[in-house]
Amino acid sequence: MSRLVVVSNRVAVPNQQAANTGGLAVALREALQANGGVWFGWSGKIAQRTSSQPTLTEVAPVTYATVDLGRKDHSEYYNGFANRTLWPLFHYRLDLAEFPRQNYEGYLRVNSLFAEQLRPLLGDDDDIWIHDYHMIPLASELRRLGVRQRIGFFLHTPFPALEVFLALPSHERIARSLCAYDVVGFQTMNDLRAFLDYIVNESGGEVLEDGLVKAYGRTLKAQVFPIGVEAENLARTAAHALKVPAVRRFRESQRDRAFLMGVDRLDYSKGIPERFEAFQRFLERYPAWHRQVVMVQIAPGSRAEVPEYKQIREELEARAGHLNGAFADYDWTPLRYLNKGVPRETLVGFFRLSAAALVTPLRDGMNLVAKEYVCAQSPHEPGVLILSRFAGAARELDAALLVNPFDPDGVADAIARALNMSMEERVERWEAMIKPLRENSLDAWRDSFLKALRQAPYAAPSDTPG
Ligand code: GDG
């Protein structure tokens, strides 16, 4: 079996405090350990200058290769094009997307530099798996350097509808870069369809019956691979949840109150202000629930250097203060807003304890919180998932209470419905949701992507350009 090379913006180097040590990092590391390999990406450090070669950390059989970014590269590539152009655009926020050419050039420059630093680490039979919107041009840069190995790409975010994508001045180059891969993976059919729309209507390419794409002189496979979670592991952790002191303390402090839960990276795509508004509407319209219910929102900060993220943080502080000012009493605070992360065990414990979770992004590639929440429930007394129809997860979890996050009254009604739901209905909905989550676990997702990659090339020998 060939070696695997994983490339992602952040690298989970063992024994280093990395932002990225969740389930996904563990699943990728397992794949690397199976046959040996390399994990390449940004170190998370900002230096005076971008490193001229990667720092290598060997933890046999895996080599972790990380690059420090200079301030200008970090600002143009990461804060700039990745997080102020592609991220808002891919989440349908044209109002927030900015298109300075300098940032686009920085994005291409860093990708080309990554390609040059990765090239010498590659073996002839390696399979290369590149993750997410930060790295779209990497395959075409590697191909330019003569790399012929199989290269796959997985997009964790949505791929936007044609009319939205066309607003990107560099749409042609980005789409052409996607076609330099052998396999391009998306979270949902919606995302795949949007990409194929571009191929058919804009690239002059074609989509063949077996799902193959022919465009820009190449043949590749574009396919849906909905990312999963570690279902069994979460269930095991959740079963011991009440042993976690923080979880027990919280339960004791709330006596018999029902508890609603939200967990999101602090990001405007997650619909947190809209959720606070919906909770406020619920309190206004369902006064019988006053004192009987508490909502906990956990929102660790992210991308703090990007102005839109500072803004949303301030907005949430103001809204939380306003809501509690209007409704709290000396012995009841309806909204607990924590602008920090909590340990995973505690989080899973809160999932288990809560009556319902509000997962209401305005747009989300998948949303793992929704899936983790379901896995953490007790089979006999599960909580209710209130889920945005605009999260990729809504495709598989259609037995959740699906809501439109732009409609606060509708979400308020869903909260009331969740709190009043019979145990029989809760169990029925939960059983319908847990089944696909067990079948399409995180490991199964990883393995099916790698299987598709290892079946490349998809072109008939006579079709291969050059
Ligand atoms: C991108 C796409 C797609 C959150 N707060 C805490 C904490 N978390 C964990 C959650 C979950 C993860 O972080 C967040 O994943 P999401 O999927 O919800 O969202 P993004 O970060 O935006 O991820 C998304 C994903 O990639 C994978 O493809 O689903 O659509 O946007 O695992 O549990 N974990 C701990 N403490 C916290 O306070 N321990």
Residues whose N, C-alpha, C, O or C-beta is under 5 A from the ligand:
A	BS01	GDG	G22 H156 I227 V263 D264 R265 I298 P300 K340 G341 V342 P343 R344 L347 D364 G365 M366 N367 L368 V369
